[in-house]
Amino acid sequence: MANAINWFEIPAANLERACTFYGNVLDIEVHKQEIMGLNMGFLHNGQDGVGGAVVQGEGYVPTESGALVYLNGGDDLSNPLARVEGAGGTVVLPKTQISDEVGYMAIIKDSEGNRVALHSPN
């Protein structure tokens, strides 16, 4: 098994708002599609690695108390963190060093009310 996680889904009350939020913060294009009755916005991972989506549909309820998903914050976590508030979220825990080897993390609350973490080497 290459990764403990191979896919994740972040609940969204408003898919358009959530896709705009993640697109702005992560500086990516979020492709939207309906699959099996769910509205999804894909957070692409390139060709390798773990991917996921923001999802609106029955059973998908945003929460601050669920599992904490760590998203790739790029080379320097300061860049996506600088875009969080302008995109409609809040920084809960600012950029914090984990260790020299592991890098940095931060926790944000997204536009939907989910608690999500970001990670980067710098």
C-alpha positions in Angstrom: 0.0 0.0 0.0 1.6 3.3 -1.2 -0.6 5.6 0.9 -2.9 5.1 3.9 -5.4 7.4 2.1 -6.3 7.1 -1.6 -9.3 9.5 -1.8 -11.0 12.1 0.4 -14.2 14.0 0.3 -14.8 17.3 2.0 -18.5 18.1 2.6 -20.0 21.3 1.1 -23.3 23.0 1.7 -22.8 25.2 -1.4 -20.7 23.5 -4.0 -20.1 26.6 -6.1 -18.8 28.5 -3.0 -16.7 25.6 -1.9 -15.1 25.2 -5.4 -14.4 28.9 -5.5 -12.8 28.8 -2.1 -10.5 25.8 -2.8 -9.7 27.0 -6.3 -8.6 30.4 -4.9 -6.7 29.1 -1.8 -4.9 26.3 -3.6 -4.5 28.2 -6.8 -6.0 25.4 -8.9 -8.9 24.9 -11.3 -11.6 22.9 -9.7 -13.5 20.8 -12.2 -17.2 20.2 -11.3 -19.3 17.1 -12.2 -22.3 15.2 -11.0 -21.6 11.6 -10.2 -24.1 9.1 -8.7 -26.4 11.9 -7.6 -23.6 13.9 -5.9 -22.3 17.3 -7.0 -18.5 17.1 -6.8 -15.6 19.6 -7.3 -12.3 17.7 -7.9 -9.1 18.7 -6.1 -6.7 17.2 -8.6 -3.4 15.8 -7.5 -1.7 15.7 -10.8 -0.8 12.3 -12.1 0.4 10.7 -8.9 -0.6 10.8 -5.3 -3.8 11.2 -3.4 -6.8 13.2 -4.8 -10.2 14.1 -3.5 -13.2 16.4 -3.9 -15.5 18.8 -2.2 -19.0 17.1 -2.3 -22.5 18.4 -2.0 -25.3 15.8 -1.5 -27.3 13.8 0.9 -25.2 12.7 3.9 -22.5 15.4 3.3 -22.6 17.8 6.2 -19.8 20.3 6.8 -18.3 20.1 10.4 -15.5 21.4 12.5 -15.3 18.2 14.5 -14.7 15.5 11.8 -11.5 14.0 10.6 -8.7 16.5 9.9 -7.6 16.3 6.2 -4.2 17.7 5.4 -4.0 19.3 1.9 -0.8 20.1 0.0 0.1 23.7 0.7 2.8 23.8 -2.0 6.4 24.8 -1.5 5.6 27.6 1.0 2.5 27.5 3.2 2.5 31.3 3.5 1.1 31.5 -0.1 -2.2 29.6 0.3 -2.6 30.9 3.9 -2.5 34.5 2.5 -5.5 33.7 0.3 -7.8 32.0 3.0 -9.6 35.0 4.4 -10.1 36.7 1.0 -11.7 33.4 -0.2 -14.2 33.3 2.7 -12.4 31.2 5.2 -10.5 31.8 8.5 -7.1 30.8 9.7 -7.6 28.8 13.0 -3.9 27.9 13.6 -1.3 30.0 11.7 1.7 28.5 10.0 3.4 26.4 12.6 6.6 24.4 12.3 6.2 20.7 13.0 9.9 19.9 12.7 12.9 20.6 10.4 12.3 17.3 8.7 8.5 17.4 8.4 8.0 21.1 7.6 5.0 23.3 8.5 1.2 23.0 9.0 -1.7 25.3 9.6 -5.4 24.7 10.3 -8.1 26.7 8.5 -11.9 26.8 8.5 -13.1 26.7 4.9 -16.1 28.5 3.4 -18.4 25.7 4.4 -17.3 25.5 8.1 -15.0 22.5 7.8 -11.8 22.3 9.7 -9.0 21.5 7.2 -5.2 21.5 7.5 -2.5 22.6 5.1 1.0 21.2 5.0 4.2 22.3 3.2 8.0 21.8 3.6 8.5 25.6 4.1 
